[in-house]
Amino acid sequence: MIIELVSMAQATAGHAADAVAATAASQGMTGAIGGAGAALGVGLIGSKAVEAVGRNPGAFGNILTLGIIGMALAEGLGIIAYLGGIK
């Protein structure tokens, strides 16, 4: 699917209006993929943190700290992908 979209963008590069539309579509896809990756990362970190606290409730504070840092990094990458896509 991505290969088809890239080939469509290359085929329409000669037309100014079509090139702008293809660029906008690729920028939107970049933001969407980045957001989906960030959402998956946050979900996985949250689920593993809950598992870890269930196994060792005494380590709650350390797990919470590491989970928040991991979630912030995942969200940061999603924001960078979104901002990189809207140029």
N, C-alpha and C positions, 0 to 999 in steps of 0.2 A: 504494500500500500504506500509506504513512504517512497519507494523507488518510482512508483507511478506518479506521485505528486511532484517529485523532483523533475521527472521527465516532462510533465505538463508545464512546470514553471520554466524550464529551459526552452520548450517549444514556443512559449508565448513571450519570450524575452524581447522579441522584436517589436511588439506592440506596447506602447507606453502604458495604456490603461490596463492591459492584461498583466503587464509586469508588476504594476503597483498592486493589483489584486492578488497576484501570486505571492508577492513579498508580504502582504498583510496576512495572507493565509499561513505562510510559514512562520511568521512571528507569533501568530495566535497559537499555532501548534506547539511552538517552543515553550510558551507560557503555560499551556495546558499540560504538557508532559512534565515540566518542572513542578507544577502544582500537584500533579498526581504522585510524583516521586516523593515530594515532601510529605504528603498525606500518608503514603505507605510507610515512610520512615518513622513518622510520629506514632502511627498506630503500632508498629512493631516494637518500638522502644517502650511505649506504654504497656503493651501486653507482657513483654519480658520483665519489666519492672514489677508488675503485679505478681508474676510468677515468682520472682526472686524474693519479694516480701513474704509471699505465702510460705516459701521454704525456710526463710530465716527472718522472722519478724524483728529481731534485735538489730538488724542492719538497715532498718527503715531509713534513717537519716542519710546514710551514705548512698543508698540506692536512689533516694529522691534527688539528691544533689546531682549524681551522674545522669539520671533520667532527664532532669531539666536541662542540663548542658547539652545532652544528645539531641533533645527535641529542639532546642534553640538553634543548633547547628543545622539540623535538617530543614527547619523553617527558613533559615537564612539562605540556604542553597535554593530553596523554592522561590524566594523573593528575588535572588540574583537572576535566576532563569527567567522570571517574569519580566524584570526590568531590562534584561538583555534582549528579550523578544520584542519590546515595544520601541526601542531606539527612537 
